[in-house]
Amino acid sequence: MKTINTETAPAAVGPYSQAVISGNMVFTAGQIPIDPQTNELVDGDVAAQTEQVLQNLSAVLEAAGSSLEKAVKVTVFIKDMNDFSTMNAIYEKYFTNKPARSTVEVARLPKDVLVEMDVVAEVD
């Protein structure tokens, strides 16, 4: 097992890694909309937050030798299912390969964000 940590994505806020590689798969930790340059939450609606989450995931996957195009499974945690179509429109721009996905409405997310995602992807 190999841990992945990159400065191009927000640092872990607890005792975990940004991602772990096991075999030919990378498993990311959940990413929330924190700007890695400022370490501040991205203000805005679910669209703006989804964009930042996907940029963060892309950076972590790149550091692991993978990419969003190699994603096989995505889990989306969303605060309000009424925001699903907005989140989905942004998501669709990033995942052209259409990996498997679960989307779950949750009562609360870290730092009260609107969306969090994690990814399982192949590594070359």
N, C-alpha and C positions, 0 to 999 in steps of 0.2 A: 504494500500500500504506500502511496506517495501523496503527501499533502501539497496543496497548491495555495499560494498566497501571492497576490500581486498588488502593487500600489495603484494600478489603473482601475481598481474597483474599491468600494468601501471596505475598510478593515473590519474583521469580525468583531462584534460587540460582546463576545462571550468566549467561553472555552471551546471553540470549534474552529475549523478551517474554512476558507472560502470554498474549497472543493477538495475532493479526494479522488485519486485515480486508483482503481482496482482492476487488474487485468487490462482489457482494452476499453474500459468504460470510465467515464468521469461523472461523479455525482456532485452537483453543486449544493451549497447551503442556500437557503432562501435569501433572495435579494430584495431589499426594499429600496424606495427611491431616495437614496442618499447620493449627493454629488461627491465623487471621490476627491475632487480638487479642494472643496471647501469643507467637506465632512458635515454638511448641512442637508436637511431634508429639502427636497424640491417642492416649492409651493405650487399650488395649482390643482386642477381637477384630475380625475382618473386618467385622462389621456396623457397629460404631462408626466404623471407619476409612472404610468405604464412605459412610456418612452425611456425614462431613466432606469427603470428596473431592467428593461431589455438591453440597454447599453451596458449596464453593470454585468449582467449575465454573459453578454458577448465578450467582455474583457476577461472575465474569469475563465471562460471556455478557451479563449485564445491563449491565455497563460498556461493552460493545461494541454495545449496542442490539439484543440478541437475547435468547434464553431457551432453556431446555431443551426447551420445546415446539416450537422451531424447529430442533432437532437433526436432521440427516440421516444422520450417521455417528458412531458412538462406538467407541473402541478401549479395551478393558479389559485391563490387565496385572495378573495375579493370581499371587501367590507359590505358592499351593497350590490346585490344581483341586478338591481336596476341599472347599474353601470356596465353590465356585461357587454352590450353591443358596442359601447365606446371602447372598452378595453379590447374587445375582439377585433375591431377595425385596426387598431395599432398593432396588435399581436400578429395579425395576418400579413402585415408588411415585413415582419422579421422572420416568420417561419413559412417559407415557400414550400418546404418539403412535407408539411403537414404531419408532424409527429403525433403520437398518441397524447391525449391530454385529459386531465381531470380539473374541474373548476369547482371550488367550494366556497360558499358564502360563510364568512366567519364573523363572530361578534366583535372581535378586536384583534388588531395586528400590532406588532412592535411600533412604538412611537406614534401610534394612532394613524398610520398610513392607510391609504385606500386599497393598495394592492401589494402582493408579495408573490414571487414565483421562484421555483427551483426547477432544475433541468437534469436529466440523465442523457448523456451523449456518448457516442463512440469516439475513441482516440486512435489516431494512426499509430 
